[in-house]
Amino acid sequence: MKIYIGSDHAGFELKEKLKKYLESLSIEVIDKGAFSLDMNDDYPDFIVPVAEAVAKDNESLGIILGGSGEGEQISANKVEGIRAVEYYGGNLEIVKLGREHNNANILSLGARFVNEDEAKEAVKLFIDTPFSNEERHIRRINMITKEEK
């Protein structure tokens, strides 16, 4: 499995920890930045390259991070073929349902709202949960995809 990862300054520290965690699970991690802590950076500079890479590589997933995860999710979802879901703490069922029902291929994390352990748990659940392949979910995803074109 291959994971593309990216973050702005607000998620930089957590991104670095998640990279090590994913590598400890023998997952190939491709970092799209930020590569240093710069409080003046802009999240689209790192999030859009992750989304574009995931969109081109159907066998991969993406993890994106920012302060809330919201702007990051919005940016990723503007790339055709991306279905990003957001997690900023609380019930992990939303992460599971995002994969099972929506075949989400990017997880957006709100680094100001989750600690390292919560983020690891969400990431593990995200990568371990398969898409259901149920006809109703496929139909719905196809409806959205057709609207994008």
C-alpha positions as CSV (number, residue, x, y, z in Angstrom):
1,M,0.0,0.0,0.0
2,K,1.1,3.5,-0.8
3,I,0.0,6.6,1.2
4,Y,0.5,10.2,0.0
5,I,0.7,12.6,2.9
6,G,0.7,16.4,3.1
7,S,0.2,19.2,5.6
8,D,0.6,22.9,6.2
9,H,2.2,24.4,9.3
10,A,-0.7,23.6,11.6
11,G,-0.4,19.8,10.9
12,F,3.3,19.6,10.3
13,E,4.3,18.1,13.6
14,L,1.6,15.5,13.5
15,K,2.3,14.7,9.9
16,E,5.9,13.9,10.8
17,K,4.7,11.5,13.6
18,L,2.2,9.8,11.3
19,K,4.8,9.2,8.6
20,K,6.9,7.3,11.1
21,Y,3.8,5.4,12.3
22,L,2.8,4.4,8.8
23,E,6.4,3.3,7.9
24,S,6.4,1.1,11.1
25,L,3.4,-0.6,9.5
26,S,5.5,-1.3,6.3
27,I,3.5,1.2,4.3
28,E,5.2,3.2,1.6
29,V,4.8,6.9,2.5
30,I,5.2,9.7,-0.1
31,D,5.4,13.1,1.5
32,K,4.2,16.0,-0.6
33,G,5.2,18.6,2.0
34,A,5.5,20.8,3.9
35,F,9.1,19.8,4.4
36,S,9.8,22.4,7.1
37,L,7.7,24.4,9.6
38,D,6.8,27.7,8.0
39,M,4.0,29.5,9.8
40,N,3.2,31.5,6.6
41,D,2.6,28.6,4.3
42,D,-0.7,27.9,2.6
43,Y,-2.4,24.5,2.8
44,P,-3.4,24.2,-0.9
45,D,0.3,24.1,-1.8
46,F,0.6,20.7,-0.1
47,I,-3.0,19.3,-0.2
48,V,-3.6,19.6,-3.9
49,P,-0.5,17.6,-4.8
50,V,-1.6,14.8,-2.5
51,A,-5.1,14.8,-4.1
52,E,-3.6,14.8,-7.6
53,A,-1.3,11.9,-6.8
54,V,-4.1,9.9,-5.2
55,A,-6.4,10.6,-8.2
56,K,-3.8,9.3,-10.6
57,D,-3.0,6.2,-8.4
58,N,-6.1,4.2,-7.7
59,E,-4.2,1.8,-5.5
60,S,-3.1,4.6,-3.1
61,L,-4.7,6.6,-0.3
62,G,-4.0,10.0,1.1
63,I,-3.7,11.6,4.5
64,I,-3.9,15.4,4.7
65,L,-3.6,17.6,7.8
66,G,-4.3,21.1,8.8
67,G,-5.5,23.0,11.8
68,S,-9.2,22.0,11.4
69,G,-8.9,19.7,8.4
70,E,-11.9,21.5,6.8
71,G,-10.1,23.7,4.2
72,E,-7.8,20.8,3.5
73,Q,-10.9,18.5,2.8
74,I,-12.5,21.2,0.6
75,S,-9.3,21.6,-1.4
76,A,-8.8,17.9,-1.9
77,N,-12.4,17.4,-3.0
78,K,-12.0,19.9,-5.8
79,V,-9.7,17.4,-7.6
80,E,-11.6,15.0,-9.8
81,G,-11.7,11.5,-8.5
82,I,-11.1,12.4,-4.9
83,R,-13.5,11.6,-2.1
84,A,-12.0,13.1,1.1
85,V,-13.5,12.7,4.5
86,E,-12.7,14.7,7.6
87,Y,-12.0,13.6,11.1
88,Y,-11.4,16.0,14.0
89,G,-12.1,13.8,17.0
90,G,-15.0,12.0,18.5
91,N,-16.7,9.0,17.1
92,L,-14.5,7.1,14.7
93,E,-17.6,5.6,13.0
94,I,-17.5,8.6,10.5
95,V,-14.0,7.4,9.3
96,K,-15.3,3.8,8.8
97,L,-18.4,4.9,7.0
98,G,-16.4,7.2,4.8
99,R,-14.5,4.2,3.5
100,E,-17.3,1.7,3.5
101,H,-20.0,3.8,1.9
102,N,-18.2,6.5,0.0
103,N,-15.0,4.7,-0.9
104,A,-13.1,7.7,0.5
105,N,-9.6,7.8,-0.7
106,I,-8.3,10.7,1.4
107,L,-8.6,11.3,5.2
108,S,-8.3,14.9,6.3
109,L,-7.3,15.4,10.0
110,G,-7.8,18.4,12.1
111,A,-4.5,18.6,13.9
112,R,-5.7,21.1,16.5
113,F,-8.5,18.8,17.5
114,V,-6.9,15.3,17.6
115,N,-3.9,14.1,19.6
116,E,-1.3,11.7,18.2
117,D,-3.0,8.6,19.5
118,E,-6.4,9.6,18.1
119,A,-4.8,10.4,14.8
120,K,-3.1,7.0,14.6
121,E,-6.3,5.2,15.5
122,A,-8.2,7.1,12.8
123,V,-5.5,6.5,10.2
124,K,-5.3,2.8,11.0
125,L,-9.1,2.4,10.7
126,F,-9.1,4.4,7.4
127,I,-6.5,2.2,5.8
128,D,-7.9,-1.1,7.2
129,T,-11.5,-0.5,6.2
130,P,-12.5,-1.6,2.7
131,F,-15.1,-0.2,0.5
132,S,-18.3,-2.2,0.7
133,N,-18.8,-2.5,-3.0
134,E,-22.5,-2.5,-2.4
135,E,-24.6,-1.6,-5.5
136,R,-26.3,1.4,-3.8
137,H,-22.9,2.9,-2.8
138,I,-21.4,2.3,-6.2
139,R,-24.5,3.9,-7.8
140,R,-24.2,7.0,-5.6
141,I,-20.5,7.4,-6.2
142,N,-21.1,7.1,-10.0
143,M,-23.8,9.8,-9.8
144,I,-21.4,12.2,-8.2
145,T,-18.6,11.4,-10.6
146,K,-20.9,12.1,-13.6
147,E,-21.8,15.5,-12.2
148,E,-18.1,16.4,-12.0
149,K,-17.6,15.9,-15.7
